Amino acid sequence: MATFVSDDGTVRFQHPANLQPTADFKGRALLQSGWRVVWNGEEVGNGQGIARLTLPARAADGSAISEIVQVGHSRDPAVVASCTSYGLSSGNGMRLPDSAINGHNWTAYTSSDAGMSQSVKAVNYRLVHHDTCYSMDRISYAVRAAKAADDAWDEPQAGQAIDAVLASVQILDAPRH
């Protein structure tokens, strides 16, 4: 395992040493780009991605899946004001019970979409801490028409690894200078 710490020192998590966090928040056919996942058709709003981990996986039928966790944040007052409710309205989504992760209660909801042999499902976590909106998205993105890479992890194994990363995320107070 390795430890990731954000540049500003406010986010830390553990991840498999062979899986490197990236600042690449590109979108896909069913998943918009940006620092957080929203499902109401709106832009993601002013914010910045902190880290995204993507683990290629193989479904039981041999098709390709990406197991993803991404963390982002925003200090924009409008984003902070709507942090825990923005994006909750979706025809395919629902509110989940709050999730306690490392001392913080995150607002949680889930949503999904499918089309053109692809599907995406996500559990979205939102938190306001010290006037900052934090976003964590746990995403499974499947492309049923694509064959998984030969070295891809099995879907359950990859899902467990990404879930462990999510469970290790800590939101810390900014370091004092």
Accessible surface in RSA format (square Angstrom, percent):
REM  Atomic radii and reference values for relative SASA: ProtOr
REM  Chains: A
REM  Algorithm: Lee & Richards
REM  Probe-radius: 1.40
REM  Slices: 20
REM RES _ NUM      All-atoms   Total-Side   Main-Chain    Non-polar    All polar
REM                ABS   REL    ABS   REL    ABS   REL    ABS   REL    ABS   REL
RES MET A   1   146.14  75.7  82.59  54.7  63.54 151.3  63.58  54.1  82.55 109.4
RES ALA A   2    33.18  30.5  25.85  39.9   7.33  16.7  33.18  46.7   0.00   0.0
RES THR A   3    72.77  51.8  42.54  43.1  30.23  72.0  24.97  33.5  47.80  72.3
RES PHE A   4    39.31  19.7  35.69  22.1   3.62   9.4  39.31  23.8   0.00   0.0
RES VAL A   5    77.59  51.1  56.67  51.3  20.92  50.4  56.67  49.2  20.92  56.7
RES SER A   6     8.86   7.5   3.98   5.3   4.89  11.3   4.75  10.1   4.12   5.8
RES ASP A   7   163.41 114.5 121.00 120.4  42.41 100.3  44.82 105.5 118.59 118.3
RES ASP A   8    50.48  35.4  36.61  36.4  13.88  32.8  44.56 104.9   5.92   5.9
RES GLY A   9    15.17  18.7   0.00   N/A  15.17  18.7   9.78  26.9   5.39  12.1
RES THR A  10     3.61   2.6   3.61   3.7   0.00   0.0   3.61   4.8   0.00   0.0
RES VAL A  11     0.00   0.0   0.00   0.0   0.00   0.0   0.00   0.0   0.00   0.0
RES ARG A  12    82.61  34.7  82.61  42.1   0.00   0.0  11.49  15.7  71.12  43.1
RES PHE A  13     4.58   2.3   3.56   2.2   1.02   2.7   4.58   2.8   0.00   0.0
RES GLN A  14    64.56  36.1  64.53  47.2   0.03   0.1  30.79  65.5  33.77  25.6
RES HIS A  15     6.01   3.3   6.01   4.2   0.00   0.0   1.41   1.5   4.61   5.4
RES PRO A  16    17.80  13.0  15.48  14.1   2.32   8.4  17.80  14.7   0.00   0.0
RES ALA A  17    59.40  54.6  46.31  71.5  13.10  29.8  46.70  65.8  12.70  33.7
RES ASN A  18   117.70  81.2  78.97  76.3  38.73  93.3  46.73 112.5  70.97  68.6
RES LEU A  19    19.03  10.6  18.99  13.6   0.05   0.1  19.03  13.4   0.00   0.0
RES GLN A  20   124.02  69.3 108.60  79.4  15.42  36.7  58.65 124.8  65.36  49.6
RES PRO A  21    32.23  23.5  11.13  10.1  21.10  76.7  11.33   9.4  20.90 129.9
RES THR A  22    56.69  40.3  47.90  48.6   8.79  21.0  40.49  54.4  16.20  24.5
RES ALA A  23    82.67  76.0  58.08  89.6  24.58  55.9  59.03  83.1  23.63  62.6
RES ASP A  24    63.30  44.3  53.44  53.2   9.86  23.3  28.30  66.6  35.00  34.9
RES PHE A  25    24.42  12.2  15.97   9.9   8.46  22.0  17.87  10.8   6.56  18.8
RES LYS A  26   148.36  72.4 142.81  87.6   5.55  13.2  93.42  84.1  54.95  58.5
RES GLY A  27    33.00  40.7   0.00   N/A  33.00  40.7   9.83  27.0  23.17  51.9
RES ARG A  28    98.90  41.5  74.18  37.8  24.72  58.9  38.66  52.8  60.25  36.5
RES ALA A  29    83.13  76.4  35.13  54.2  48.00 109.2  48.63  68.5  34.50  91.4
RES LEU A  30    42.22  23.5  26.31  18.8  15.91  40.0  32.52  22.8   9.71  26.1
RES LEU A  31     3.37   1.9   1.37   1.0   2.00   5.0   2.13   1.5   1.24   3.3
RES GLN A  32    64.03  35.8  48.08  35.1  15.95  38.0  50.41 107.3  13.62  10.3
RES SER A  33    60.59  51.2  52.62  70.2   7.97  18.4  16.57  35.3  44.02  61.7
RES GLY A  34    18.06  22.3   0.00   N/A  18.06  22.3  16.62  45.6   1.45   3.2
RES TRP A  35     7.02   2.8   4.83   2.3   2.19   5.1   5.04   2.7   1.98   3.2
RES ARG A  36     4.05   1.7   3.09   1.6   0.96   2.3   0.00   0.0   4.05   2.5
RES VAL A  37     2.39   1.6   2.39   2.2   0.00   0.0   2.39   2.1   0.00   0.0
RES VAL A  38     8.66   5.7   0.88   0.8   7.78  18.8   0.88   0.8   7.78  21.1
RES TRP A  39    38.72  15.5  18.44   8.9  20.28  47.6  22.62  12.1  16.10  26.1
RES ASN A  40    47.92  33.0  20.41  19.7  27.52  66.3  14.28  34.4  33.64  32.5
RES GLY A  41    80.33  99.1   0.00   N/A  80.33  99.1  42.69 117.2  37.63  84.3
RES GLU A  42   101.50  58.3  91.34  69.1  10.16  24.2  14.51  28.1  86.99  71.0
RES GLU A  43   149.33  85.7 142.38 107.7   6.95  16.6  63.48 122.8  85.86  70.1
RES VAL A  44    19.71  13.0  19.03  17.2   0.68   1.6  19.03  16.5   0.68   1.8
RES GLY A  45    34.61  42.7   0.00   N/A  34.61  42.7  26.32  72.2   8.29  18.6
RES ASN A  46   102.88  71.0  95.79  92.6   7.10  17.1  21.82  52.5  81.07  78.4
RES GLY A  47    38.58  47.6   0.00   N/A  38.58  47.6   7.79  21.4  30.80  69.0
RES GLN A  48   118.12  66.1 114.96  84.0   3.16   7.5  32.46  69.1  85.66  65.0
RES GLY A  49    15.91  19.6   0.00   N/A  15.91  19.6   0.71   1.9  15.20  34.0
RES ILE A  50    23.11  13.1   6.93   5.2  16.18  39.0  10.90   7.9  12.20  33.1
RES ALA A  51     2.04   1.9   0.77   1.2   1.27   2.9   0.88   1.2   1.16   3.1
RES ARG A  52    19.69   8.3  18.73   9.6   0.95   2.3   4.05   5.5  15.64   9.5
RES LEU A  53     0.84   0.5   0.61   0.4   0.23   0.6   0.78   0.5   0.06   0.2
RES THR A  54    42.72  30.4  32.34  32.8  10.38  24.7  25.82  34.7  16.90  25.5
RES LEU A  55     9.79   5.5   9.79   7.0   0.00   0.0   9.79   6.9   0.00   0.0
RES PRO A  56    72.40  52.8  71.85  65.5   0.55   2.0  71.85  59.3   0.55   3.4
RES ALA A  57     1.13   1.0   0.00   0.0   1.13   2.6   0.00   0.0   1.13   3.0
RES ARG A  58    65.08  27.3  62.08  31.6   3.00   7.1  26.55  36.3  38.53  23.3
RES ALA A  59     4.86   4.5   3.53   5.4   1.33   3.0   3.53   5.0   1.33   3.5
RES ALA A  60   117.83 108.3  69.77 107.7  48.05 109.3  83.45 117.5  34.38  91.1
RES ASP A  61   107.72  75.5  64.99  64.7  42.74 101.1  51.16 120.4  56.57  56.4
RES GLY A  62    22.06  27.2   0.00   N/A  22.06  27.2  20.49  56.2   1.57   3.5
RES SER A  63     6.39   5.4   3.64   4.9   2.75   6.3   5.92  12.6   0.47   0.7
RES ALA A  64    25.34  23.3  25.03  38.6   0.31   0.7  25.19  35.5   0.15   0.4
RES ILE A  65     5.77   3.3   2.80   2.1   2.97   7.2   3.96   2.9   1.81   4.9
RES SER A  66    15.22  12.9  15.22  20.3   0.00   0.0   0.00   0.0  15.22  21.3
RES GLU A  67     5.25   3.0   5.25   4.0   0.00   0.0   0.00   0.0   5.25   4.3
RES ILE A  68     1.23   0.7   1.23   0.9   0.00   0.0   1.23   0.9   0.00   0.0
RES VAL A  69     3.86   2.5   3.14   2.8   0.71   1.7   3.14   2.7   0.71   1.9
RES GLN A  70     1.94   1.1   1.72   1.3   0.21   0.5   0.33   0.7   1.61   1.2
RES VAL A  71     2.44   1.6   2.42   2.2   0.02   0.1   2.44   2.1   0.00   0.0
RES GLY A  72     0.00   0.0   0.00   N/A   0.00   0.0   0.00   0.0   0.00   0.0
RES HIS A  73    17.44   9.5  16.73  11.6   0.71   1.8   9.78  10.1   7.67   8.9
RES SER A  74     4.35   3.7   1.20   1.6   3.16   7.3   3.16   6.7   1.20   1.7
RES ARG A  75   129.25  54.3 109.05  55.6  20.20  48.1  58.76  80.3  70.49  42.7
RES ASP A  76    40.82  28.6  31.34  31.2   9.48  22.4  11.24  26.5  29.57  29.5
RES PRO A  77   108.90  79.4 100.01  91.2   8.89  32.3 105.00  86.7   3.90  24.2
RES ALA A  78    75.05  69.0  59.28  91.5  15.77  35.9  67.86  95.6   7.19  19.0
RES VAL A  79    10.56   6.9   9.19   8.3   1.37   3.3  10.51   9.1   0.04   0.1
RES VAL A  80    26.60  17.5  21.84  19.8   4.76  11.5  21.84  19.0   4.76  12.9
RES ALA A  81    93.15  85.6  48.32  74.6  44.83 102.0  60.39  85.0  32.77  86.8
RES SER A  82    35.57  30.1  33.18  44.3   2.39   5.5  29.31  62.4   6.27   8.8
RES CYS A  83     0.73   0.6   0.07   0.1   0.66   1.6   0.07   0.2   0.66   0.7
RES THR A  84    55.00  39.1  50.56  51.3   4.44  10.6  18.81  25.3  36.19  54.7
RES SER A  85    68.18  57.6  58.97  78.7   9.21  21.2  39.25  83.6  28.92  40.5
RES TYR A  86    52.92  24.7  45.92  26.1   6.99  18.2  44.88  33.7   8.04   9.9
RES GLY A  87     2.43   3.0   0.00   N/A   2.43   3.0   0.00   0.0   2.43   5.4
RES LEU A  88    49.70  27.7  34.51  24.7  15.19  38.2  34.59  24.3  15.11  40.7
RES SER A  89    79.67  67.3  66.67  89.0  13.00  29.9  57.82 123.1  21.85  30.6
RES SER A  90    33.95  28.7   6.79   9.1  27.16  62.6  10.41  22.2  23.54  33.0
RES GLY A  91    88.65 109.3   0.00   N/A  88.65 109.3  42.48 116.6  46.17 103.4
RES ASN A  92    89.36  61.6  67.09  64.8  22.28  53.6  15.28  36.8  74.09  71.6
RES GLY A  93    25.75  31.8   0.00   N/A  25.75  31.8   3.00   8.2  22.76  51.0
RES MET A  94   120.84  62.6 112.08  74.2   8.76  20.9  83.31  70.8  37.53  49.7
RES ARG A  95   123.80  52.0  99.95  51.0  23.84  56.8  53.26  72.8  70.53  42.7
RES LEU A  96    41.16  22.9  38.44  27.5   2.73   6.9  40.33  28.3   0.84   2.3
RES PRO A  97   112.68  82.1  97.91  89.3  14.77  53.7 109.67  90.5   3.01  18.7
RES ASP A  98    82.37  57.7  55.70  55.4  26.66  63.1  18.05  42.5  64.32  64.1
RES SER A  99    32.04  27.1  27.28  36.4   4.76  11.0  13.46  28.7  18.58  26.0
RES ALA A 100    83.36  76.6  51.18  79.0  32.18  73.2  51.37  72.3  31.99  84.7
RES ILE A 101    18.96  10.8  14.62  10.9   4.34  10.5  17.91  12.9   1.05   2.8
RES ASN A 102    72.54  50.0  35.80  34.6  36.74  88.5  16.15  38.9  56.39  54.5
RES GLY A 103    80.14  98.8   0.00   N/A  80.14  98.8  43.31 118.9  36.82  82.5
RES HIS A 104    35.75  19.5  31.66  22.0   4.10  10.5  17.28  17.8  18.48  21.5
RES ASN A 105   106.62  73.5  87.93  85.0  18.69  45.0  16.09  38.7  90.53  87.5
RES TRP A 106     1.48   0.6   1.48   0.7   0.00   0.0   0.63   0.3   0.85   1.4
RES THR A 107    15.64  11.1  15.01  15.2   0.63   1.5   1.42   1.9  14.22  21.5
RES ALA A 108     0.54   0.5   0.54   0.8   0.00   0.0   0.54   0.8   0.00   0.0
RES TYR A 109     3.76   1.8   3.76   2.1   0.00   0.0   3.76   2.8   0.00   0.0
RES THR A 110    34.06  24.2  33.98  34.4   0.08   0.2  19.03  25.6  15.03  22.7
RES SER A 111     2.52   2.1   0.79   1.1   1.73   4.0   2.36   5.0   0.16   0.2
RES SER A 112    44.92  38.0  44.53  59.4   0.40   0.9  18.71  39.8  26.21  36.7
RES ASP A 113    58.09  40.7  51.68  51.4   6.42  15.2   7.32  17.2  50.78  50.6
RES ALA A 114    73.23  67.3  48.23  74.4  25.01  56.9  48.43  68.2  24.80  65.7
RES GLY A 115    30.93  38.1   0.00   N/A  30.93  38.1  28.56  78.4   2.37   5.3
RES MET A 116   177.79  92.1 151.31 100.1  26.48  63.0 126.17 107.3  51.61  68.4
RES SER A 117    58.48  49.4  32.37  43.2  26.11  60.2  41.84  89.1  16.64  23.3
RES GLN A 118    42.45  23.7  38.31  28.0   4.14   9.9   1.25   2.7  41.19  31.2
RES SER A 119    37.71  31.9  37.60  50.2   0.11   0.3  24.18  51.5  13.52  18.9
RES VAL A 120     1.80   1.2   0.00   0.0   1.80   4.3   0.91   0.8   0.88   2.4
RES LYS A 121   124.94  61.0 124.17  76.2   0.77   1.8  70.18  63.2  54.75  58.3
RES ALA A 122     2.61   2.4   0.00   0.0   2.61   5.9   1.98   2.8   0.63   1.7
RES VAL A 123    41.95  27.6  41.93  38.0   0.02   0.0  41.93  36.4   0.02   0.1
RES ASN A 124     0.00   0.0   0.00   0.0   0.00   0.0   0.00   0.0   0.00   0.0
RES TYR A 125    23.13  10.8  23.13  13.2   0.00   0.0   0.45   0.3  22.68  28.0
RES ARG A 126     0.45   0.2   0.13   0.1   0.32   0.8   0.10   0.1   0.35   0.2
RES LEU A 127    14.55   8.1  13.59   9.7   0.96   2.4  14.55  10.2   0.00   0.0
RES VAL A 128    64.07  42.2  41.95  38.0  22.12  53.3  41.95  36.4  22.12  60.0
RES HIS A 129    36.39  19.9  32.64  22.7   3.75   9.6  22.87  23.6  13.52  15.7
RES HIS A 130   121.49  66.4  91.76  63.8  29.73  76.1  77.76  80.1  43.73  50.9
RES ASP A 131   116.37  81.5 110.17 109.7   6.20  14.7  28.48  67.0  87.89  87.7
RES THR A 132     4.42   3.1   4.42   4.5   0.00   0.0   0.25   0.3   4.16   6.3
RES CYS A 133     0.00   0.0   0.00   0.0   0.00   0.0   0.00   0.0   0.00   0.0
RES TYR A 134     5.35   2.5   5.35   3.0   0.00   0.0   0.00   0.0   5.35   6.6
RES SER A 135     0.11   0.1   0.10   0.1   0.01   0.0   0.00   0.0   0.11   0.2
RES MET A 136     0.00   0.0   0.00   0.0   0.00   0.0   0.00   0.0   0.00   0.0
RES ASP A 137     0.04   0.0   0.04   0.0   0.00   0.0   0.00   0.0   0.04   0.0
RES ARG A 138    26.84  11.3  24.49  12.5   2.34   5.6  13.09  17.9  13.74   8.3
RES ILE A 139     0.03   0.0   0.00   0.0   0.03   0.1   0.03   0.0   0.00   0.0
RES SER A 140    17.98  15.2  15.08  20.1   2.90   6.7   5.88  12.5  12.10  17.0
RES TYR A 141     1.68   0.8   1.27   0.7   0.41   1.1   1.27   1.0   0.41   0.5
RES ALA A 142     5.44   5.0   5.44   8.4   0.00   0.0   5.44   7.7   0.00   0.0
RES VAL A 143    37.40  24.6  37.40  33.9   0.00   0.0  37.40  32.5   0.00   0.0
RES ARG A 144   114.39  48.0  95.28  48.6  19.11  45.5  43.78  59.8  70.61  42.8
RES ALA A 145    84.95  78.1  41.52  64.1  43.43  98.8  53.81  75.8  31.14  82.5
RES ALA A 146    39.99  36.8  31.80  49.1   8.19  18.6  39.42  55.5   0.57   1.5
RES LYS A 147   160.91  78.5 132.11  81.1  28.80  68.6 115.07 103.6  45.84  48.8
RES ALA A 148     4.13   3.8   0.20   0.3   3.93   8.9   1.41   2.0   2.72   7.2
RES ALA A 149    55.53  51.1  38.55  59.5  16.98  38.6  49.61  69.9   5.92  15.7
RES ASP A 150   124.71  87.4  98.82  98.4  25.89  61.2  38.28  90.1  86.43  86.2
RES ASP A 151   126.70  88.7 100.97 100.5  25.73  60.8  50.63 119.1  76.07  75.9
RES ALA A 152    11.56  10.6   0.38   0.6  11.18  25.4   3.31   4.7   8.25  21.9
RES TRP A 153    65.76  26.4  61.54  29.8   4.23   9.9  45.19  24.1  20.58  33.4
RES ASP A 154    81.77  57.3  80.07  79.7   1.70   4.0  16.58  39.0  65.19  65.0
RES GLU A 155    54.41  31.2  53.75  40.7   0.67   1.6  12.10  23.4  42.31  34.5
RES PRO A 156    94.23  68.7  82.56  75.3  11.67  42.4  93.41  77.1   0.82   5.1
RES GLN A 157    98.24  54.9  93.59  68.4   4.65  11.1  30.58  65.1  67.66  51.3
RES ALA A 158     0.00   0.0   0.00   0.0   0.00   0.0   0.00   0.0   0.00   0.0
RES GLY A 159    10.01  12.3   0.00   N/A  10.01  12.3  10.01  27.5   0.00   0.0
RES GLN A 160   129.37  72.3 121.49  88.8   7.88  18.8  41.45  88.2  87.92  66.7
RES ALA A 161    18.42  16.9   8.31  12.8  10.11  23.0  17.01  24.0   1.41   3.7
RES ILE A 162     0.00   0.0   0.00   0.0   0.00   0.0   0.00   0.0   0.00   0.0
RES ASP A 163    69.59  48.7  66.25  65.9   3.34   7.9  25.24  59.4  44.35  44.2
RES ALA A 164    53.23  48.9  40.82  63.0  12.41  28.2  47.41  66.8   5.82  15.4
RES VAL A 165     0.64   0.4   0.63   0.6   0.01   0.0   0.64   0.6   0.00   0.0
RES LEU A 166    15.12   8.4  15.12  10.8   0.00   0.0  15.12  10.6   0.00   0.0
RES ALA A 167    64.05  58.9  49.75  76.8  14.30  32.5  53.24  75.0  10.82  28.7
RES SER A 168    27.36  23.1  15.35  20.5  12.00  27.6  23.03  49.0   4.33   6.1
RES VAL A 169     2.18   1.4   0.55   0.5   1.64   3.9   0.55   0.5   1.64   4.4
RES GLN A 170    59.43  33.2  59.24  43.3   0.20   0.5   6.43  13.7  53.00  40.2
RES ILE A 171     9.75   5.5   0.82   0.6   8.93  21.5   0.82   0.6   8.93  24.2
RES LEU A 172    49.36  27.5  45.39  32.5   3.97  10.0  48.13  33.8   1.23   3.3
RES ASP A 173    77.33  54.2  62.64  62.3  14.69  34.7  17.60  41.4  59.74  59.6
RES ALA A 174    46.39  42.7  39.02  60.2   7.37  16.8  39.02  54.9   7.37  19.5
RES PRO A 175    68.60  50.0  49.73  45.3  18.87  68.6  61.16  50.5   7.44  46.3
RES ARG A 176   200.16  84.0 168.99  86.1  31.17  74.2  83.23 113.7 116.93  70.9
RES HIS A 177   217.06 118.6 137.08  95.3  79.98 204.6 130.11 134.1  86.94 101.2
END  Absolute sums over single chains surface
CHAIN  1 A     8705.9       6554.2       2151.7       4680.4       4025.5
END  Absolute sums over all chains
TOTAL          8705.9       6554.2       2151.7       4680.4       4025.5
